Amino acid sequence: MSGPLPRLYDDLASWWPLLSSPEEYVAEAEFYRRTLTGAAIPVREVLELGSGGGHNATHLKASFEMVLVDLAPAMLKQSRLLNPECEHIHGDMREVRLPRRFDAVFVHDAVSHMLSEEELARVFATAWHHLRPGGLALFCPDHTRETFAPYAAHGGHDRRLRGMRYLEWAHDPDPADTEYRVEMAYILREGEEYRVVQDRLAMGLFPRATWLDLLSAQGFAAAAVPHATASPAEGGGEVFTGLRPVE
Ligand SMILES: C[S@@+](CC[C@H](N)C(=O)[O-])C[C@H]1O[C@@H](n2cnc3c(N)ncnc32)[C@H](O)[C@@H]1O
């Protein structure tokens, strides 16, 4: 992600649990847990890059010791509330270098914020750097070039004092480049007061072969794995794994 953060990750970050509640992640987190244990070594310590509000981590932390890295201080603050027992680190997945290694690296939908092949390759280098030999990296883009189709979706949740509904409109202004756009409209309720806010997210879109080629170029044994729980609106339902070979 280059330029200013989307408002969702910045001044609106406290609304994240009302846009996408932690309970919604149960089934997919179980799929990620199983996939991560496909490493060639036992998986105990997991680094999550772009951990956001920590909704996957709320489920994965029962099985793994999680270290959570995100670029947005306001999202880290949300995650700390949910996951006080996890270590949180402010960092950029394109360049962060921690002085330790992990059994697995997990990059969920945050990897969709990489807009160029160069950025994607930098994330793969970060994952490689932090993995022990035999460790596994798992990347879960929202879409690939082959499976993306424009869509609109909506959702949101209510709590007693606050509620939110959103409209998400994904479109691809220039199919020749490696980006698509998500226009967001949020209706935010505080007590009986309502306001509407607009936001925009720039997302990366790469052919399946690019994912596999860049992972291989980094040295990973790369694979595409069908996503067990993705809905058709969530694209082709494929995630990518990279095994760091045992030396
Ligand atoms: C959709 S949220 C992730 C939500 C997360 N899957 C969860 O379980 O709550 C995307 C996150 O990616 C983070 N992000 C975007 N670019 C990043 C980068 N270069 N390095 C680290 N985090 C980044 C954003 O700050 C945001 O918190």
The ligand as an SDF file (V2000), in Angstrom:
LIG
                    3D

 27 29  0  0  0  0  0  0  0  0999 V2000
   -8.2370   -6.1530    5.3780 C   0  0  0  0  0  0  0  0  0  0  0  0
   -7.0710   -5.7390    6.6000 S   0  0  0  0  0  0  0  0  0  0  0  0
   -6.5660   -7.2870    7.2570 C   0  0  0  0  0  0  0  0  0  0  0  0
   -7.5590   -7.8940    8.1630 C   0  0  0  0  0  0  0  0  0  0  0  0
   -7.0820   -9.1750    8.7610 C   0  0  0  0  0  0  0  0  0  0  0  0
   -7.0880  -10.2490    7.7650 N   0  0  0  0  0  0  0  0  0  0  0  0
   -7.8300   -9.5790    9.9960 C   0  0  0  0  0  0  0  0  0  0  0  0
   -7.8770  -10.7820   10.2680 O   0  0  0  0  0  0  0  0  0  0  0  0
   -8.3330   -8.7010   10.7310 O   0  0  0  0  0  0  0  0  0  0  0  0
   -5.6530   -5.3370    5.6200 C   0  0  0  0  0  0  0  0  0  0  0  0
   -4.4790   -4.8630    6.4500 C   0  0  0  0  0  0  0  0  0  0  0  0
   -3.3160   -4.8220    5.6300 O   0  0  0  0  0  0  0  0  0  0  0  0
   -2.4770   -3.8340    6.1700 C   0  0  0  0  0  0  0  0  0  0  0  0
   -1.4210   -3.5060    5.2140 N   0  0  0  0  0  0  0  0  0  0  0  0
   -1.5690   -2.9770    3.9780 C   0  0  0  0  0  0  0  0  0  0  0  0
   -0.3460   -2.8020    3.4130 N   0  0  0  0  0  0  0  0  0  0  0  0
    0.5660   -3.2530    4.3100 C   0  0  0  0  0  0  0  0  0  0  0  0
    1.9910   -3.3400    4.3160 C   0  0  0  0  0  0  0  0  0  0  0  0
    2.7040   -2.9110    3.2810 N   0  0  0  0  0  0  0  0  0  0  0  0
    2.5950   -3.8710    5.4060 N   0  0  0  0  0  0  0  0  0  0  0  0
    1.8700   -4.2900    6.4800 C   0  0  0  0  0  0  0  0  0  0  0  0
    0.5220   -4.2210    6.5410 N   0  0  0  0  0  0  0  0  0  0  0  0
   -0.1200   -3.7020    5.4670 C   0  0  0  0  0  0  0  0  0  0  0  0
   -3.4280   -2.7000    6.4620 C   0  0  0  0  0  0  0  0  0  0  0  0
   -2.8780   -1.7690    7.3560 O   0  0  0  0  0  0  0  0  0  0  0  0
   -4.6380   -3.4600    7.0260 C   0  0  0  0  0  0  0  0  0  0  0  0
   -4.5960   -3.5120    8.4290 O   0  0  0  0  0  0  0  0  0  0  0  0
  1  2  1  0
  2  3  1  0
  2 10  1  0
  3  4  1  0
  4  5  1  0
  5  6  1  0
  5  7  1  0
  7  8  2  0
  7  9  1  0
 10 11  1  0
 11 12  1  0
 11 26  1  0
 12 13  1  0
 13 14  1  0
 13 24  1  0
 14 15  1  0
 14 23  1  0
 15 16  2  0
 16 17  1  0
 17 18  1  0
 17 23  2  0
 18 19  1  0
 18 20  2  0
 20 21  1  0
 21 22  2  0
 22 23  1  0
 24 25  1  0
 24 26  1  0
 26 27  1  0
M  CHG  2   2   1   9  -1
M  END
$$$$
